[in-house]
Amino acid sequence: MYLALYRRWRPKNFEDLVGQEAVSKILKASIEQNRIGHAYLFSGPRGTGKTSTAKILAKALNCVNGPTAYPCGECENCKKLDSGASMDVMEIDAASNRGIDEIRSLRDTVKFAPVDGKFKVYIIDEVHMLTIEAFNALLKTIEEPPPQVVFILATTEIHKVPATIKSRCQRYDFRRISEQTIFDRLKFVASKSEIDADDDALMIISHAADGGLRDALSILDQCAAINSHVTKRDVQELLGLAGVAGIFALVDSIVSKNPAKMLETIDKILSEGRDPTQLIADLIQYLRDLMVYKETGRAAFYETPEESLELQKDLLKTELLPEMLKILNETSRELRWSVQPRITMEVMMFSLIQLVEHGIPKIYTESDQLVQKSKPQSKIPEEKSKSNNRVVPFPNAAPSKSVDTNSLDGKKIWQDVLDSLQRDGKRMTFACMKNAEFNRFDGDSIVIKFANPIYKQIAESTFLSDIETLLKKVGCPLRFVCET
């Protein structure tokens, strides 16, 4: 039966641990000095070696030569543990065994002596998934376990582990593994596994793994199953990456302020099976590289050709890049909950074009800025916060639900809506609504006219309720109607 790469190349001793040298050094020293803890807490991102380290520690404690920092790997105890057949090492997945009954059952087995080795080791993975009742049941056992028992708790969300549990464990933090370290390991594994993989393909995998070696090995495994010769394009297609050419074209459409070309480029990228979330991530990476390149003259990310950055480095003002990245990061968060991620992404792209065309919006007028200069610096952040949350009332807005539209200045009201959106930092809404102008009042409705039907569609599907809520907030409860 085929064994996945991440399982085949799981480290068997402390020397094989990749990217966690500090953790392995401390654990080896504590074993050599016979300072073995009764409970350990391993925390860190997924795929960084927490479970592997737990198994190595269990092997080090139960090797026939142990406790030893250098388990032989040849004795019966080591072999049983490597094959998952050891009766002295219990692996528990807290995600599926999270209740108090499971922990009570565990507590009942703790009192029994080890079968083969010197220690019984309980590895509880994703321990943060336990219920409060289960944590309480585990607490006393972790605090005073029998001398032959060692607990190793692993979690990717340390903040969800109760302080009472943390305080009773030796805590070790596992860091994200560097891209270069992952690349070196992938190259080694590929050569030993007879996988023909291009270096640029391995570098893309190293970046996409986000510090997790297990994820990197899984991606390599998938690519090798698709093609005997793993290329950069294979990886891009598997991961849904847009590629530099697509991102270059997208940035070009933004800096040239060409919405039609932008939508065409997005459509082409998505039609190739790309995902809006991944497209945003790729654009963030590219603009970040562009920002670094403008300042240092070199690319920060291996995949971005310096030729592309050189062509576009003078097309965007340096001060715009951080603002664009801020908008993109906000959009990335919104996409998680959006029922129409493509529309959400397209609105964001429109806002980027608006940013390029009009620059960074000014929160204050020039007179406000003159007043600010005369005030103590300690007062300024407080007042900025207040001004960002302030909604300027519309002129002649009636406090009641009934509004006499004959007494209202529609153009002034609409301008006040835009000013309020801009002041409150509603960038995406403002970017869309800025393309509309007041048309007329129609009964209990304010009718806005868009020149471009695309903006009208986006406004109606995404921002209509936001505008109506804003109208109600200022005492002008009009319905919001869009036309072209």
WOHU-V641486 format. One line per field, one symbol per residue. psi: psi as a letter, one per 30 degrees, with the letter a starting at -180 (. if undefined). A space follows every 50 residues. Layout:
psi->???
This chain:
psi->kkklefeegkkfleffkkgheeeeeeeeeeeeghiklfkkjkkllkggge eeeeeeeeeeefkfglkkfikeffleeeeeeefggkffjjkkjfefifle eeeeeeeffefklleeafkkkjjjkhfffkleeeeeefeeeeeillfgkk kjkkkfifffkkeeeefglkkkkklkkleeeeeeeeeeeeefghkjkkef eeeeeeeffhgjeeeeeeeeeeeffekfjjleeeeeeefgkfleeeeeee eeeefghieeeeeeeeeeeefgglkeeeeeeeeeeeeeeeeeeeefglkf kefjkfeeeefffgfkkeffeeeeeeeeeeeeeefffkfieeeeeeeeee eeeeeeefakkkelleeeeeeefflkeffeeeeeeeefgkkkkkkgkkfl fkkjffgkjeeeeeeeeeeeeeeggieeeeeeffgllkelkjcgkkkkkk ekfeeeeeeefegeeeeeeeeeeggiikkjkkl.
